[in-house]
Amino acid sequence: MDKLSFGEIVPEVQHSAKAAAVAERSSSVGRSMVWRLRDDARAVGDARDLVRRALLLVGLGRDLVDDAVLMVSELVTNAVLYGDAPYELVVRVDPVEVVCLVVDAGAVHPVRRPGVDGQAEHGRGLLIVAELSAGLYGCVPQGFTTCPGLPGKATWFALPRTAGRR
């Protein structure tokens, strides 16, 4: 696994007001933890471990950490199944929220499938992300921090660090 490095998120284009707000905060507040992930299915387990360790290290509650780990797992799985390598994980923690981005080189943006059965084995990933993030998720064009100059897309979510969170 690549060692921990830091880099700022610099979004190129935003597609919605929510995405623009999160992306703006991401590029202007603090620094982010960035990891280049393996180019195969092992990236999913690696990403879960990295997110869990990083968020517990900064003192976040277990429930918030568990939600973030599940959502990152879903996004990295989608990137491996439907996107293109390389894969990158970005985690930003600030006093207001936790934002996680999974960057891949694929051109096709993920689409939440309407009417997916909650018990179905496939097709529930973005539904889980949408529910746990209270709708604060999306996909934007995003360059790579670990592969400068390579264009990609970032599928992201944000979780508030509110006192009322489980």
Order of alpha helices (4+ residues) and beta strands (2+ residues): beta-alpha-beta-alpha-alpha-beta-beta-alpha-beta-beta
